[in-house]
Amino acid sequence: MLKKYNLVARKLVEVDEAAPQVWVYTNPTLDEQRFLVEKFQIDEHTLASALDPDEQPRLEFEPEHIVMIYKRPKNYSGKDQLEFKVASVGMFLFEDKLVVVLAEDIPLFVGKRFQSVGSIKEVFLKLVYNSISHYVEHLRIIHMISEEIEDKMTEAMDNTYLLNLFSLVKSLVYYAEAITSNGFVFEKTRNLSARIGFDEKDQEMLDDIIIENMQCKTQADIYSNILAQLLDARASVVNNNLNLLIKKLNVITIWMMVPTFVVSAYGMNVALPLSDHPDAFWMLMGVCLILVWLVMMFWKHKNW
């Protein structure tokens, strides 16, 4: 799917022209990919990298354009079962236009940053900036979900919440790796900003992007460490709850064994003491109760 945009009065406006300033291809078809390769001289391998979620971020210089492959969060859906994933985005910056290629349809030009846009290079940088904000938003959601699970998991005996936490930890690992890889690309972009043609305002925005990305990486690491420790604590809690449950069952079993032994002994078909006594039943019940009470007092004395 193709969408075209032009800069009109410092705003991006969707247009239907043959030569717009911004081209956005979402999950391009084979014909659209062939068009990109032939018209814009985009390398086929690089184009495939923009659609590959496992591709590493990078910055490359081609004769007619600059290529940036970076990672951004995928749109979350309930089918993902608390697993947040990342996707690749490819941006091809020409002198007078920008081509964006991505695998899924997501809103790109949203937020206060795109209320005023002065140049194609500014669109290039603000798209990167928005991806970092997307990471921060997802990290906040992951933190809220983990706190909710933490409140519920102390009373739960099954593995549902444990599996949910594992999915969140897995997501944070992928996020941290993607943010770190993006950071290397942003650093390289800053070092080569003069070659790309960024002015002073663009370089200031690029510095802000790098700082924001570092803070996002730190936040992802903190949440990942907290959840990893929470997983370990959860395993300890489960083991402790299981031990307490077994202890209670053993206590009940022993309590039942004491009177059972007495009653079983007097249930034999042989001559026994008190067999002819009219109150033999109540006397035996009294002995059983006394034995149970003595066992309880012994456990209480031993703090068992």
GICOR-V70493 format. One record per residue. N is the residue number from 1. SS is DSSP state (h for helix, s for strand, l for the rest). PSI is psi as a letter, one per 20 degrees, with the letter a starting at -180 (* if undefined). NEAR is the number of other ideal C-beta (glycine too) atoms within 12 Angstrom. Layout:
# GICOR-V70493
N,SS,PSI,NEAR ; N,SS,PSI,NEAR
This chain:
# GICOR-V70493
1,l,p,18 ; 2,s,p,28 ; 3,s,q,28 ; 4,s,q,24 ; 5,s,q,29 ; 6,s,q,27 ; 7,s,o,27 ; 8,s,o,16 ; 9,l,l,11 ; 10,l,k,15 ; 11,s,q,21 ; 12,s,p,35 ; 13,s,p,20 ; 14,s,p,20 ; 15,s,r,20 ; 16,l,m,12 ; 17,l,r,17 ; 18,l,h,10 ; 19,l,m,15 ; 20,l,r,27 ; 21,l,h,31 ; 22,s,p,40 ; 23,s,p,40 ; 24,s,o,36 ; 25,s,p,36 ; 26,s,o,24 ; 27,l,m,19 ; 28,l,q,31 ; 29,l,r,14 ; 30,h,h,14 ; 31,h,g,13 ; 32,h,h,25 ; 33,h,h,27 ; 34,h,h,15 ; 35,h,g,20 ; 36,h,g,32 ; 37,h,g,23 ; 38,h,g,13 ; 39,h,g,21 ; 40,h,j,33 ; 41,l,k,19 ; 42,l,p,37 ; 43,l,p,23 ; 44,h,g,17 ; 45,h,g,19 ; 46,h,h,32 ; 47,h,g,35 ; 48,h,h,23 ; 49,h,h,31 ; 50,h,i,40 ; 51,l,i,30 ; 52,l,o,23 ; 53,l,i,24 ; 54,l,j,19 ; 55,l,q,28 ; 56,l,q,21 ; 57,l,q,38 ; 58,s,r,27 ; 59,s,p,33 ; 60,s,q,27 ; 61,s,p,20 ; 62,l,r,20 ; 63,l,h,13 ; 64,l,i,18 ; 65,l,r,31 ; 66,s,p,34 ; 67,s,p,39 ; 68,s,p,43 ; 69,s,p,41 ; 70,s,r,45 ; 71,s,q,43 ; 72,s,q,44 ; 73,s,q,39 ; 74,l,q,29 ; 75,l,p,21 ; 76,l,q,25 ; 77,l,r,12 ; 78,h,h,8 ; 79,h,i,10 ; 80,h,i,18 ; 81,l,l,18 ; 82,l,k,31 ; 83,l,o,28 ; 84,l,p,37 ; 85,l,r,30 ; 86,s,q,40 ; 87,s,q,34 ; 88,s,q,37 ; 89,s,p,41 ; 90,s,p,45 ; 91,s,p,45 ; 92,s,o,39 ; 93,s,o,39 ; 94,l,r,29 ; 95,l,h,16 ; 96,l,j,20 ; 97,l,r,30 ; 98,s,p,40 ; 99,s,p,45 ; 100,s,p,50 ; 101,s,p,42 ; 102,s,r,39 ; 103,l,h,30 ; 104,l,q,26 ; 105,l,o,18 ; 106,l,q,25 ; 107,l,o,18 ; 108,l,g,35 ; 109,l,m,29 ; 110,l,r,18 ; 111,l,r,20 ; 112,h,h,12 ; 113,h,h,28 ; 114,h,j,26 ; 115,h,h,14 ; 116,l,o,18 ; 117,l,p,35 ; 118,l,h,22 ; 119,l,r,26 ; 120,h,h,34 ; 121,h,h,34 ; 122,h,h,33 ; 123,h,g,37 ; 124,h,g,42 ; 125,h,h,40 ; 126,h,h,36 ; 127,h,g,41 ; 128,h,g,42 ; 129,h,g,38 ; 130,h,h,32 ; 131,h,h,43 ; 132,h,g,40 ; 133,h,h,27 ; 134,h,g,38 ; 135,h,g,43 ; 136,h,g,27 ; 137,h,g,24 ; 138,h,h,36 ; 139,h,h,35 ; 140,h,h,20 ; 141,h,g,23 ; 142,h,g,38 ; 143,h,g,26 ; 144,h,g,17 ; 145,h,g,29 ; 146,h,h,36 ; 147,h,h,19 ; 148,h,g,17 ; 149,h,h,30 ; 150,h,h,26 ; 151,h,h,14 ; 152,h,h,19 ; 153,h,h,29 ; 154,l,h,17 ; 155,l,i,13 ; 156,l,q,20 ; 157,l,i,19 ; 158,l,a,14 ; 159,l,j,15 ; 160,h,g,17 ; 161,h,h,30 ; 162,h,g,28 ; 163,h,h,20 ; 164,h,g,30 ; 165,h,h,37 ; 166,h,h,26 ; 167,h,h,27 ; 168,h,g,40 ; 169,h,g,33 ; 170,h,g,26 ; 171,h,g,36 ; 172,h,h,42 ; 173,h,g,26 ; 174,h,g,29 ; 175,h,g,41 ; 176,h,g,33 ; 177,h,g,25 ; 178,h,g,41 ; 179,h,g,41 ; 180,h,g,28 ; 181,h,g,28 ; 182,h,h,41 ; 183,h,h,31 ; 184,h,g,26 ; 185,h,g,35 ; 186,h,h,38 ; 187,h,g,22 ; 188,h,h,25 ; 189,h,g,40 ; 190,h,g,28 ; 191,h,h,18 ; 192,l,k,20 ; 193,h,h,28 ; 194,h,h,14 ; 195,h,h,14 ; 196,h,h,29 ; 197,l,k,23 ; 198,l,p,27 ; 199,l,a,17 ; 200,h,h,12 ; 201,h,g,18 ; 202,h,h,30 ; 203,h,h,24 ; 204,h,g,18 ; 205,h,h,33 ; 206,h,h,35 ; 207,h,g,23 ; 208,h,h,23 ; 209,h,g,38 ; 210,h,g,30 ; 211,h,g,20 ; 212,h,h,29 ; 213,h,h,40 ; 214,h,g,23 ; 215,h,h,21 ; 216,h,g,37 ; 217,h,g,30 ; 218,h,g,21 ; 219,h,g,27 ; 220,h,g,39 ; 221,h,g,22 ; 222,h,g,20 ; 223,h,h,36 ; 224,h,g,31 ; 225,h,g,19 ; 226,h,g,25 ; 227,h,h,38 ; 228,h,g,23 ; 229,h,h,18 ; 230,h,h,30 ; 231,h,g,30 ; 232,h,g,18 ; 233,h,h,19 ; 234,h,g,32 ; 235,h,h,20 ; 236,h,h,17 ; 237,h,g,22 ; 238,h,g,23 ; 239,h,g,15 ; 240,h,g,16 ; 241,h,h,20 ; 242,h,g,15 ; 243,h,g,14 ; 244,h,g,15 ; 245,h,g,15 ; 246,h,h,14 ; 247,h,g,16 ; 248,h,g,16 ; 249,h,h,14 ; 250,h,h,16 ; 251,h,g,21 ; 252,h,g,16 ; 253,h,g,14 ; 254,h,g,21 ; 255,h,g,23 ; 256,h,h,19 ; 257,h,h,18 ; 258,h,g,26 ; 259,h,h,25 ; 260,h,h,17 ; 261,h,g,19 ; 262,h,g,26 ; 263,h,h,20 ; 264,h,h,15 ; 265,h,h,18 ; 266,l,j,24 ; 267,l,j,15 ; 268,l,q,12 ; 269,l,l,7 ; 270,l,r,9 ; 271,l,p,9 ; 272,l,q,17 ; 273,l,q,14 ; 274,l,j,18 ; 275,l,h,17 ; 276,l,j,9 ; 277,l,p,13 ; 278,l,h,9 ; 279,l,k,11 ; 280,h,g,18 ; 281,h,g,17 ; 282,h,h,13 ; 283,h,g,18 ; 284,h,g,25 ; 285,h,h,17 ; 286,h,g,17 ; 287,h,g,23 ; 288,h,g,26 ; 289,h,g,18 ; 290,h,g,17 ; 291,h,g,24 ; 292,h,g,25 ; 293,h,h,17 ; 294,h,h,17 ; 295,h,g,25 ; 296,h,g,19 ; 297,h,h,13 ; 298,h,g,17 ; 299,h,h,19 ; 300,h,h,12 ; 301,h,h,10 ; 302,l,j,9 ; 303,l,k,6 ; 304,l,*,14
